[in-house]
Amino acid sequence: MNAPVRVALVGTGNIARIHAEALRGLGDRVDLVAGVDVDGVQARSFCQTHGIPHAGTDLGRTLAATRPDLVHVCTPPGAHLDAARIALAHGAHVLIEKPPTLTLRQFTELETAANHSGRHVATVFQHRFGSGARRLRSMYEAGVLGRPLLALCHTTWFRPQEYFDVPWRGRWDTEGGGPTMGHGIHQMDLLLAILGDWTQVSAVARRQARDVDTEDLSLAHVTFADGAVASVVNSVLSPREESYLRFDFARATIELTHLYGYGEDAWRVTPAPGHEEAVLSAWHGGERGEPSGHRAQFAAVLDALAAGERPPVTLAEARRTMRLVAAIYASAFSGHPVGPGDLGPGSPFHERMQGGGPPWRLIPRQEVA
Ligand SMILES: NC(=O)c1ccc[n+]([C@@H]2O[C@H](COP(=O)([O-])OP(=O)(O)OC[C@H]3O[C@@H](n4cnc5c(N)ncnc54)[C@H](O)[C@@H]3O)[C@@H](O)[C@H]2O)c1
């Protein structure tokens, strides 16, 4: 049996609690050695609550003292890149919360730091790891479902104005974007995990009702390399909240309806006439029972590290998702369809998700709220 993987957490706020609980759920595969936060009181209280022996306020010093194998980056997005660089420089692999960076430029810098260090960087996109999503992917790959034709990817959530009182939220410079970057990114990542490379995006983004700098809703039409098309909606203005994904393949419709995570009962499978037996026997015969969530992804990360493989979600896959986010902003703010080739270093949307700025940048925030 492998020795436990030594894990340190940096940023000990809300999501770090989910990380600590999920890591505890992995038993003796993990040794949680340190918790670091710029707020020392927060770091100490977090470490005490979760039985973590070393609390620190300086990431470099803490890593030098505790020598973890893996660092989970749970700070606000604006601090992800620096924390990842420090962890890589101390010889640790990195698992970084979504969104991995604020911009595509920063993402390239993260890739460069990972390549120089020889360590791995993975991004948390936990919805890929429930057994329903894994079954769907393997049924598609095995040809059971036929050609993908149409998909719907709706993240219609509700965040009241007070949610944006947290200073880093609702701002391009600290959160990187609104619900496209911060909320719908999970389902868009799952959409891409199933359908693969996208080729074109046409989008609209609006600041409709919240006093924020970013959008509070976006809508996009996405075309995929294999010909499928998807309609994507990202909102924080929707009182009846839902996360909904629908895939219409030639031989079945597969739907997922949930909010922040799913189990088996969140899926619905409707075979096309004549394909009932093949579709339903594959769906009921595959791996079952693992809900989506951090625990499922962390287990997959540990499996990959133990096998000497790249842990999921890899930088290449996270880059594709980040480019889709950038493409939605680029199309919405330029008024033109956008492809992956339009988002290279010469593009303003490579430098900053908002490019030259959204059309509403000149309207005072309080006039919209
Ligand atoms: N995967 C998910 O489902 C999910 C859900 C919620 C949040 N998140 C992501 O998790 C990250 C953190 O979100 P949160 O809600 O926990 O935020 P939070 O504000 O509750 O916690 C962030 C913590 O990081 C600390 N911090 C800030 N800058 C730091 C730095 N430079 N070094 C060390 N500590 C620092 C803060 O003091 C705070 O304690 C964000 O990237 C967010 O998008 C992911």
The ligand as a MOL file (V3000), in Angstrom:
LIG
                    3D

  0  0  0     0  0            999 V3000
M  V30 BEGIN CTAB
M  V30 COUNTS 44 48 0 0 0
M  V30 BEGIN ATOM
M  V30 1 N -15.7830 23.8240 -6.6180 0
M  V30 2 C -16.8110 24.4650 -6.0950 0
M  V30 3 O -17.9600 23.9900 -6.1060 0
M  V30 4 C -16.5990 25.7980 -5.4510 0
M  V30 5 C -17.5920 26.3600 -4.6370 0
M  V30 6 C -17.3400 27.5860 -4.0070 0
M  V30 7 C -16.1410 28.2470 -4.2290 0
M  V30 8 N -15.2080 27.6870 -5.0580 0 CHG=1
M  V30 9 C -13.9230 28.3730 -5.3250 0
M  V30 10 O -13.1060 28.2800 -4.1620 0
M  V30 11 C -12.2730 29.4550 -4.0560 0
M  V30 12 C -12.4680 30.0840 -2.6770 0
M  V30 13 O -13.8250 30.4170 -2.5000 0
M  V30 14 P -14.4540 30.5440 -1.0260 0
M  V30 15 O -15.9050 30.7100 -1.2120 0
M  V30 16 O -13.9280 29.4590 -0.1530 0 CHG=-1
M  V30 17 O -13.8020 31.9390 -0.5770 0
M  V30 18 P -13.6870 32.5210 0.9150 0
M  V30 19 O -13.6000 33.9880 0.7640 0
M  V30 20 O -14.7340 31.9140 1.8110 0
M  V30 21 O -12.2750 31.9310 1.4340 0
M  V30 22 C -11.0530 32.3240 0.8840 0
M  V30 23 C -10.0010 32.2980 1.9900 0
M  V30 24 O -8.7280 32.5590 1.3690 0
M  V30 25 C -7.9950 33.4660 2.2150 0
M  V30 26 N -7.0290 34.1490 1.3720 0
M  V30 27 C -7.2240 35.2370 0.5640 0
M  V30 28 N -6.0790 35.5240 -0.0930 0
M  V30 29 C -5.1500 34.6340 0.3170 0
M  V30 30 C -3.7760 34.4170 0.0140 0
M  V30 31 N -3.1450 35.1910 -0.8760 0
M  V30 32 N -3.1170 33.4210 0.6500 0
M  V30 33 C -3.7620 32.6350 1.5660 0
M  V30 34 N -5.0730 32.7840 1.8900 0
M  V30 35 C -5.7460 33.7610 1.2680 0
M  V30 36 C -9.0690 34.3520 2.8250 0
M  V30 37 O -8.5870 34.9500 4.0130 0
M  V30 38 C -10.2070 33.3590 3.0600 0
M  V30 39 O -10.1220 32.7570 4.3410 0
M  V30 40 C -12.6670 30.3510 -5.2330 0
M  V30 41 O -11.7880 30.1280 -6.3070 0
M  V30 42 C -14.0680 29.8610 -5.5980 0
M  V30 43 O -14.4020 30.0950 -6.9590 0
M  V30 44 C -15.4080 26.4860 -5.6440 0
M  V30 END ATOM
M  V30 BEGIN BOND
M  V30 1 1 1 2
M  V30 2 2 2 3
M  V30 3 1 2 4
M  V30 4 1 4 5
M  V30 5 2 4 44
M  V30 6 2 5 6
M  V30 7 1 6 7
M  V30 8 2 7 8
M  V30 9 1 8 9
M  V30 10 1 8 44
M  V30 11 1 9 10
M  V30 12 1 9 42
M  V30 13 1 10 11
M  V30 14 1 11 12
M  V30 15 1 11 40
M  V30 16 1 12 13
M  V30 17 1 13 14
M  V30 18 2 14 15
M  V30 19 1 14 16
M  V30 20 1 14 17
M  V30 21 1 17 18
M  V30 22 2 18 19
M  V30 23 1 18 20
M  V30 24 1 18 21
M  V30 25 1 21 22
M  V30 26 1 22 23
M  V30 27 1 23 24
M  V30 28 1 23 38
M  V30 29 1 24 25
M  V30 30 1 25 26
M  V30 31 1 25 36
M  V30 32 1 26 27
M  V30 33 1 26 35
M  V30 34 2 27 28
M  V30 35 1 28 29
M  V30 36 1 29 30
M  V30 37 2 29 35
M  V30 38 1 30 31
M  V30 39 2 30 32
M  V30 40 1 32 33
M  V30 41 2 33 34
M  V30 42 1 34 35
M  V30 43 1 36 37
M  V30 44 1 36 38
M  V30 45 1 38 39
M  V30 46 1 40 41
M  V30 47 1 40 42
M  V30 48 1 42 43
M  V30 END BOND
M  V30 END CTAB
M  END
